[in-house]
Amino acid sequence: MQKASIFMALGLCMILFASCKKKDSGSVDNPITPEQILSYLPVYPASYWKYVTGTDTTVSKTSDTYMDFMGLNLTTLDGWPIKQYDHWYSYGMYDFGWTPVLSETVGATWHLLLGDARTNPYTQVTRVMQKTVDAHGDSVIIQRYFVYHANPPLYNSAYTWQIYKKNVGLVLECKVDTSNNDTIYKKVLIEYHINH
């Protein structure tokens, strides 16, 4: 009798386990499809980039998982939501929305008005200077500078150049005072992990 009840219990357990459905390992709790990640800004979840800046080391990293941001399934890079080559940009009290980080189109230029338009208006200007495709790795070079809206406009002499490598991301950022060619800041990639 005891053997029969053990077999009945085992049979009942097998029926219960058979009726359970295994969750598809590829499914995501959020039904929104992740945004396409582009090759010069490969911000896959749980990725990081380690840089040296003078004597300091800094790490940029993505969120560990995709996150829902305004109905889009995205990762964040250092806390900023990233959608392909754009990031959600806020400055002080102002939300500017989706703003380009980079573009693959040489000559592409975008302007971002910063500060208060009535008291301290200035614009960050970003331009794609060059795109190279070669055996050393495809790259895009970005130039960034500021224009102060005075009459006539004043151009800040500090220019920033960024180099993005395909399937790696940002590999170099250098800020130079063009009035005397002094390097103000230099950030060089020393280690990275793309979780793809």
C-alpha positions as CSV (number, residue, x, y, z in Angstrom):
1,M,0.0,0.0,0.0
2,Q,2.8,2.4,0.9
3,K,4.5,1.6,-2.4
4,A,1.3,2.4,-4.3
5,S,0.9,5.8,-2.6
6,I,4.6,6.7,-3.4
7,F,4.0,5.8,-7.1
8,M,0.8,7.8,-7.1
9,A,2.6,10.8,-5.6
10,L,5.4,10.5,-8.1
11,G,2.9,10.2,-10.9
12,L,1.0,13.3,-9.7
13,C,4.4,15.3,-9.5
14,M,5.2,14.2,-13.1
15,I,1.8,15.4,-14.3
16,L,2.2,18.7,-12.5
17,F,5.8,19.3,-13.8
18,A,4.7,18.3,-17.3
19,S,2.0,21.0,-17.3
20,C,4.5,23.7,-16.3
21,K,5.8,25.8,-19.2
22,K,9.4,26.7,-19.3
23,K,10.0,30.5,-20.0
24,D,11.7,31.1,-23.3
25,S,15.2,32.2,-22.4
26,G,15.2,34.7,-25.2
27,S,12.1,36.4,-24.0
28,V,12.1,39.7,-22.2
29,D,9.6,40.8,-19.5
30,N,9.2,44.0,-21.4
31,P,7.3,43.3,-24.7
32,I,9.0,46.3,-26.4
33,T,11.7,45.2,-28.9
34,P,15.2,46.7,-28.1
35,E,16.3,49.6,-30.3
36,Q,18.9,48.7,-32.9
37,I,22.4,49.2,-31.5
38,L,24.8,50.7,-34.1
39,S,28.4,49.7,-34.6
40,Y,30.3,53.0,-33.6
41,L,28.4,53.2,-30.3
42,P,27.9,49.5,-29.3
43,V,26.0,50.1,-26.0
44,Y,24.9,46.6,-25.3
45,P,23.8,45.9,-21.7
46,A,26.6,45.2,-19.2
47,S,29.4,46.7,-21.4
48,Y,32.1,49.0,-20.2
49,W,35.0,51.2,-21.4
50,K,38.0,52.1,-19.2
51,Y,39.9,55.3,-19.9
52,V,43.0,56.9,-18.7
53,T,43.0,60.7,-18.3
54,G,46.4,61.9,-17.1
55,T,46.9,60.0,-13.9
56,D,43.2,59.2,-13.3
57,T,41.3,56.2,-14.6
58,T,37.6,56.5,-15.4
59,V,35.0,53.9,-16.5
60,S,32.0,54.4,-18.7
61,K,29.4,51.7,-18.5
62,T,26.0,50.8,-19.8
63,S,23.0,49.6,-17.7
64,D,23.0,45.9,-16.9
65,T,19.8,45.3,-18.8
66,Y,17.5,47.0,-21.3
67,M,15.3,49.6,-19.7
68,D,11.9,51.1,-20.7
69,F,12.4,54.8,-21.4
70,M,9.4,56.6,-22.9
71,G,8.1,53.4,-24.5
72,L,11.5,52.4,-25.9
73,N,13.6,49.5,-24.8
74,L,17.1,51.0,-24.4
75,T,20.3,50.8,-22.5
76,T,21.9,53.8,-20.7
77,L,25.5,54.9,-21.0
78,D,26.7,56.6,-17.8
79,G,23.0,57.1,-16.9
80,W,22.0,58.7,-20.2
81,P,19.4,56.8,-22.3
82,I,20.9,55.9,-25.7
83,K,18.9,55.4,-28.9
84,Q,21.2,54.4,-31.7
85,Y,23.5,57.4,-32.1
86,D,21.4,59.8,-30.0
87,H,21.1,60.3,-26.3
88,W,18.5,61.9,-24.1
89,Y,20.0,65.2,-23.1
90,S,19.1,67.5,-20.2
91,Y,21.0,70.6,-19.2
92,G,20.1,72.1,-15.8
93,M,16.3,72.5,-15.8
94,Y,16.0,72.0,-19.6
95,D,15.2,68.8,-21.4
96,F,16.4,69.0,-24.9
97,G,15.3,65.5,-25.9
98,W,17.1,63.3,-28.3
99,T,20.4,64.8,-29.3
100,P,23.0,63.2,-31.6
101,V,26.2,61.8,-30.0
102,L,27.7,61.0,-33.4
103,S,26.9,60.4,-37.1
104,E,28.6,58.3,-39.8
105,T,27.9,61.1,-42.4
106,V,31.0,63.2,-43.0
107,G,30.0,66.9,-42.8
108,A,26.9,66.3,-40.7
109,T,26.6,69.2,-38.2
110,W,24.2,69.7,-35.3
111,H,23.7,72.6,-32.9
112,L,22.6,72.4,-29.3
113,L,21.5,75.7,-27.7
114,L,22.8,75.7,-24.1
115,G,22.2,78.2,-21.3
116,D,19.4,80.7,-21.0
117,A,18.7,82.3,-24.4
118,R,18.0,85.7,-22.6
119,T,21.1,85.9,-20.4
120,N,23.8,83.5,-21.4
121,P,23.1,82.1,-24.9
122,Y,25.7,79.8,-26.4
123,T,25.6,76.9,-28.7
124,Q,27.6,73.7,-28.8
125,V,28.4,72.9,-32.4
126,T,29.3,69.3,-33.4
127,R,30.6,68.3,-36.8
128,V,31.6,64.9,-38.3
129,M,35.1,65.7,-39.7
130,Q,36.2,62.4,-41.1
131,K,35.3,58.7,-41.6
132,T,38.0,56.2,-42.4
133,V,37.6,52.7,-43.5
134,D,40.8,50.7,-43.4
135,A,42.5,47.6,-42.1
136,H,43.3,49.3,-38.7
137,G,39.6,49.6,-37.9
138,D,37.0,51.9,-39.3
139,S,36.7,55.2,-37.4
140,V,34.6,58.4,-37.2
141,I,36.2,61.7,-36.0
142,I,33.9,64.2,-34.4
143,Q,34.8,67.9,-33.6
144,R,33.0,69.9,-31.0
145,Y,33.2,73.6,-30.0
146,F,31.1,76.4,-28.5
147,V,29.8,79.7,-30.1
148,Y,28.7,82.5,-27.8
149,H,25.9,84.5,-29.3
150,A,27.2,88.1,-29.1
151,N,27.4,90.6,-31.8
152,P,29.5,89.5,-33.6
153,P,29.5,85.8,-32.4
154,L,32.4,84.7,-30.3
155,Y,34.0,81.3,-30.9
156,N,35.6,79.6,-28.0
157,S,39.2,78.5,-28.7
158,A,38.8,75.2,-26.9
159,Y,37.9,72.5,-29.4
160,T,37.2,68.8,-28.6
161,W,37.9,65.9,-30.9
162,Q,36.5,62.5,-30.4
163,I,37.4,59.3,-32.3
164,Y,34.9,56.4,-32.4
165,K,36.1,53.0,-33.6
166,K,33.7,50.6,-35.2
167,N,32.5,47.8,-32.8
168,V,34.5,49.5,-30.0
169,G,33.0,53.0,-29.3
170,L,34.9,56.0,-28.1
171,V,38.7,55.4,-28.1
172,L,40.0,59.0,-27.8
173,E,38.8,62.3,-26.6
174,C,41.1,65.3,-26.7
175,K,40.3,68.9,-25.8
176,V,42.8,71.5,-27.2
177,D,43.0,75.3,-26.8
178,T,43.5,76.2,-30.5
179,S,44.8,79.7,-29.6
180,N,48.1,78.2,-28.3
181,N,47.8,74.5,-29.2
182,D,47.8,73.4,-25.5
183,T,46.2,70.1,-24.7
184,I,43.6,70.8,-22.0
185,Y,42.3,67.2,-21.6
186,K,43.0,63.8,-23.1
187,K,41.1,60.6,-22.5
188,V,42.4,57.4,-24.0
189,L,40.7,54.0,-24.0
190,I,42.9,51.3,-22.3
191,E,40.4,48.5,-21.8
192,Y,36.8,47.6,-22.8
193,H,34.2,44.9,-22.9
194,I,31.3,44.8,-25.3
195,N,28.7,42.3,-23.9
196,H,27.5,41.1,-27.3
